[in-house]
């Protein structure tokens, strides 16, 4: 991987029945799949936790 993203990198098959039709009442409860760039580990989290993924440099 050269670090450059292409629009085609985001093309994938997703069954229609897995696509949410209505937002959650509490949007912060939305689920989020994250990946640790250093370890490659995937984590199932909630959107309200997204701030934990940002680091000040």
C-alpha positions as CSV (number, residue, x, y, z in Angstrom):
1,X,0.0,0.0,0.0
2,X,1.4,3.4,-1.0
3,X,-0.7,5.4,1.4
4,X,-2.8,6.9,-1.4
5,X,-6.5,6.2,-1.2
6,X,-8.7,5.7,-4.2
7,X,-12.4,5.9,-4.5
8,X,-12.4,2.2,-5.5
9,X,-10.9,1.4,-2.1
10,X,-14.4,2.1,-0.7
11,X,-16.4,-0.2,-3.0
12,X,-17.6,-3.3,-1.3
13,X,-20.7,-5.5,-1.2
14,X,-23.1,-4.8,1.7
15,X,-26.4,-6.7,1.9
16,X,-29.3,-4.4,1.9
17,X,-30.7,-5.9,5.1
18,X,-27.6,-4.8,6.9
19,X,-28.0,-1.1,6.0
20,X,-29.8,0.9,8.7
21,X,-33.1,2.3,7.5
22,X,-33.7,4.8,10.4
23,X,-31.2,6.5,12.7
24,X,-31.2,5.5,16.4
25,X,-32.9,7.9,18.7
26,X,-29.7,8.2,20.7
27,X,-27.2,8.6,17.8
28,X,-24.2,8.4,20.2
29,X,-25.3,4.7,20.7
30,X,-24.5,4.0,17.0
31,X,-22.0,1.2,16.6
32,X,-18.6,1.8,15.2
33,X,-15.9,-0.6,13.9
34,X,-12.4,0.7,14.5
35,X,-9.0,-0.7,13.6
36,X,-5.8,0.0,15.5
37,X,-3.2,1.0,12.9
38,X,-0.3,-0.3,15.0
39,X,-1.6,-3.7,15.8
40,X,-4.3,-4.3,13.1
41,X,-6.8,-5.2,15.9
42,X,-10.4,-4.5,15.2
43,X,-12.8,-3.2,17.9
44,X,-16.5,-2.9,18.1
45,X,-17.3,0.3,19.8
46,X,-19.9,3.0,20.1
47,X,-19.7,6.4,18.3
48,X,-19.7,8.2,21.6
49,X,-16.2,6.7,22.2
50,X,-14.8,8.1,18.9
51,X,-13.0,10.9,20.8
52,X,-10.8,8.3,22.4
53,X,-9.3,7.5,19.0
54,X,-8.0,11.0,18.4
55,X,-4.5,11.8,19.8
56,X,-2.9,15.3,20.0
57,X,0.5,15.3,18.2
